[in-house]
Amino acid sequence: MIKQTYQLQLITPAFLGDAEQKGVWRTPPLKALIREWWRVAVAADCGYDASRLKTREKTLFGTAADDPREGNQKSRVRLALAHWHSGKLTDWGKVNPGMNGKPGQDPKVKHDEVDFAGGMVGSQLYLGYGPLLLEKGNPNTKLKKNAALQDGEYNTLKLALPDDESETFQRAITLADWFGTVGGRSRNGWGSLLWTAEGETPGLVALSNASLQQHECIRPLEQCLDLDWPHAIGMDATGPLVWRSRETFRSWRDAMKFLAQTKIGFRVHLGFDTGKNSLRVEARHVLAYPITNHSVRDWGNNARLANTLRFKVHREDDGSLRALVYHTPCKPTLPHAGIDLLDTWQRVHRFLDDQPSLNRLP
């Protein structure tokens, strides 16, 4: 067995809860995160064959089958955290700096599709709706339940893994460091984790265009959209579908405000021709679903499409923060045909390319 140790630091708050939705450090979400990026790390080795990958994944991570005939396998990967401390962030009003003795305000961003409050919405609420909410009679964003893990918290993760998986795990951990987030609304950048190797654990390389391509985890957009599971970082003629903010930020609040503005921008850019209970799926629907005031009749409000265009906040060597946008494209399950997925995502990518505040990964 190979043993590795990593220091973990939260760059943004994490809505990482237990069964009672209390914010707490736990190993299961971290194992799930490693597993998620392990799939991307080995997808090409498995020929992007989901059944081959599933067989290999069961052998490594184990399985608890409902049907005894399928067999149960013990995980060959072990994880341990230095502590399972509960979150200390219990009052969201203390997240943002107060002014004149008043609680801090959720930084506002403009949303052209909002018809109240002058079209201004809280950026943290927009990216964290669910774990965060507005309480009637209270203009400030608040936590829905208990506590969250606050930014800047540290923990130490120890791993034990089979010798024959050391290379793939190194790739998976590197990808988790580059792109990984944990907890509720993590696709929007909450729970951004910084990984630092400790002791004799091999160091992690910095994210760059060259290092990303060396990890063999990028694939042309058209081919990514042939499969219904996220298995690679997409790429087009310009390069990997990874964008970084041109500027850096002093606080995660500024970085998340930037990401909120970015998300509103590329979603509103596609627009809508229909309203509630639409008889057809529009391009905007395939970015993520459900959407307020724009339901699809055949989906109702129960269908879910997770956004494959995801966010992460990185910490630079000088301590400043940089926002990251990346795409793990795959084919969604739609109630009927008629949507040109390739054209839809190319329109979104062109929008991001046209933003002076963003540039492709150098």
C-alpha positions, 0 to 999 in steps of 0.5 A: 500500500502507498500512503499519501498525506495532503493538507486541505484548505477551503478557499470558499465556504463549503455547505458540507453537511452530515445527515442532519445538514450540520456543516462538518468535515467528513471523509465520504464527500472527499472520497466521492470527489476523488472518485469523480476525478479518478473516472476522468483520469482513467476514462481514456485508458478504458476507451471511454467505455462506461462498463469497463470503467465501472468494473475497474471502479468496483475493484478499486473503490468497492461496492455494496450491492443490493442484490447479493448475486452481484457480489460485494467488494471491499474498498482498496482505498482508505481515507482518514481526516485529522479532525471531523470538526463542525462548521463555525459559520452559523450567521451568514450576516457575518460573512460580509463586512458590516458598515455603520453598525449594520450587518454586511450585505450580500454583494449585488449583481444585475440580472436583466430577467429579475423584475424586482429590486431594480433587477439586482440580486445577491451574488452569494444567494444566486450561486448558493440558493438552497443552502442560502435563502432569503427570509421573509422580512429580512433583506439579507441572505441567510443560511437555511440550516445550521452551520457551514464550513468557513473559508480558510479552514484546514484539515489533513487528509491521509490516503492509503491506496494500492501500489498499482493505482499510484499513477492514476491516483496522482492524476486524480488528485491533481485534477481534484486540486485543479477543479475540485469542489465539495458540498452543496452548490459546489458546481458554482464554486462553493467548497473550492479546495486547495490541496498541498502535498505533505511529507514524502507525498509527491508534489502537485503540478500547477494548472496550465494548458501544457500540464492539462494536456499532459494529463490526457483528460481533454477531449473534443467537444463533439466527442464529449457530447456523444456520451451521457456522463462527464468523462473529460474536460472539453476542448475546441479549436482554440484549446481546452474549455477552461477560462480564468479571470484576467484579474485576481481578487482580494477576497472570495466574496469578490471572486464569487461576485465575478462568477455570479455575473459571469453565470448570469451573463452566459445564461441570459445570453441564450434567452427564451422564446417560451415561458412556463410549461413550454411544449418544447425544450429550448437551448437555455434549458440544457444548460441546467434545469429547472429554471424559474418561470421557464418550465418544460411541460414534459419535465415538470419541476421534477427533472434535474439537469446539472450544469456541466459548465462549472466554477472553482476559485484558485489561490495564487502564489501571492495569496490573491484569488482567481476565478476559474470556469471550466466545462465537462460536457456530456449529453443530457437526457432530453424529453424530445429531439430538436436541440443542437447541443453542439451549437448551444454550447459553442454559443456559450463558449463564444460568449465567454471568449468574447468577455474582456474579463476572461481569457483561456487557460494559458 
